[in-house]
Amino acid sequence: MNLPEHSLLGKASAYIDQYDASLLFPLPREAKRREIGITGSIPFLGADMWTAFELSWLNARGKPQVALAHITVPCESTHIVESKSFKLYLNSFNNTRFESADAVRERMRNDISAAIWHGGPVQATAGVRLLLPELFDCEPVRELTGLSIDRLDVECSLYQPAPELLGAAFNEQPVTETLTSDLLKSNCLVTGQPDWGSVQITYSGPQIDQAGLLRYIVSFRNHNEFHEQCVERIYMDIMARCKPTKLMVYARYTRRGGLDINPWRSSHPQLPPANVRTARQ
C-alpha cells in the first residue's frame, strides 16, 4: 500500500522533463476516512478541484506551448494523487512533443483517472480542462460569498481540531445560510509545511453558533493533514455536532508548487461550486 511517507514529499527528487505517467503517486483515501468514522459507502457527494498553473509541452514542431489546467477528481475515487508527484508529472511534459492541446488533455485525463482508481477498474474519469493563453484574460478572481465569521472578536486557544467547540440552536427555528472564513490553516501531513485556505459552509438546519464555528476552524492551525482530508473532517464534525438537514463544505487552498487544491463535499446533489480563484490564490 502507498503511504504518505513513501512519497517524494520533503525529499530531493530528480527533474524529469520527458513524459512519465509513473511519476503519479496515488494515496488511498480509506485510512483517513476511517479516522473520522467513515466505513463502507461515503456519506457525501463532491470532488477535489485542482488548478495547475505551470503546464507546458512542445508542439509537433518543437515550439513550447503553455496552458492552465483545471482537474476534477471525484470524491468517490479510491485514491488521491500526492501533490508533489503531480507537480513532477506535469514537469515531465515540458520537453515532450504532442500533436495538440487535445492530445495533452486526453493523456492527462487517462493517467489521472488510472491513478485515482489505483489497482482497480476506472469507475469514473477525472475531469481535465485546458485553458490556452487566449483565454487567460477570462479567468476571474473572486472571494467566497457568504457572511464572514472572521469579524467576530473571539479568543482562540486550541490549535488541534476540537469538534467540541461546535454547537447549534436546536430549540430555535431552523435557518439557511452561508458562512465563510479566511482563517483556515493546516499543515502538510508529511512535511509540516503550512497550507493556507478559505472555507465556505452552506447549510440548512439549526443555526450554527458562529463564534464556536470560528474557533473550530482556527483549531486546525497546527493540524497535519492533506487538504481533502481536512475538508472531510470539517464536514463530518459539523454533521455530527450541529445536525444540519443540508450541508456543503468548500475550501480553497492557496497554491503550492504551481498547484491549488479546492475540495468540496455536499450532503445532497447540486452543481459544483464555481472553480474561481480567490485573491490569495
Disulfide bonds with the S-S distance in Angstrom:
none
